[in-house]
Amino acid sequence: MRTVEAGRLASPVPEPIEITVTEWAMEMLEPAELRRAPLPRVEMSFSLAMVPSPDINRALYAAVGSRVCWTDRFGWSFEDWRRWVLRPELSTWIAWAEGTIAGFFELEAQPGGDTEVHLVGLTPAFVGNGYGGYLVEQCVRRAWQRGQLWAEKSGPASRVWLQTSTLDHPNAMANYIKRGFKVAAQKTGAKTVPDPRLAPWPLPEDPRLAHRTFDDLPEESGS
């Protein structure tokens, strides 16, 4: 295993590498804290996956996350995925635009009213075209509708939260802050990251090479 600092890896390597990663827990405590995002240039629709499918969640995880170093689930077996998606407290939502899967998000109803956004992201064809803010807004709106729109027996949400890091998309942090999230906790440490090109299909480049750090959090601004 090779240890590298951000931006210093000169060539792709097949083995895991150790990277210094900053992670943030972010939260929203009231539905009124959610800020609207600009409308995307084409209409987006959102559908709740009524039939839990480990195959679909695994494919979406790879399609959306591989280019931004979502690798924590690479070691999951099919049974791990099956147990994950079959839980009644988990909901998977698929975003559509122009007849195509544009992204997805996973929401979990946790005890005490906590609702976690486990995953939220766009498929590569829709990145960089102004869809991200609207995707997060619609994700959070549905998170606050826990107990009504989904996870009907779980009770209402009292807090929506998520975790992000310097391994996520470089615009993710600013997007969450613009939507109304605030930082609840932060930690920095070493993390072993497998090669994201071990996803089910090849990637054009190693996204670890674009690893970023944030010296300062983005300033809050309106949409």
ABEGO torsion letter per residue (X at the ends): XBBBBBGABABBBABBBBBBBBBBBBBBABAAABBBBBBBABBBBBBBBABBBAAAAAAAAAAAAAAAGBAAAAABBAAAAAAAAABAABBBBBBBBGGBBAEBBBBBBBBGGBBBBABBBBBAAABGAGAAAAAAAAAAAAAAABGAABGAAAEBBABBBBBBBAABBAAAAAAAAAAGBBBABBBBBBBBBBBAAABABBBABBAAAABBBBABBBBBBBX
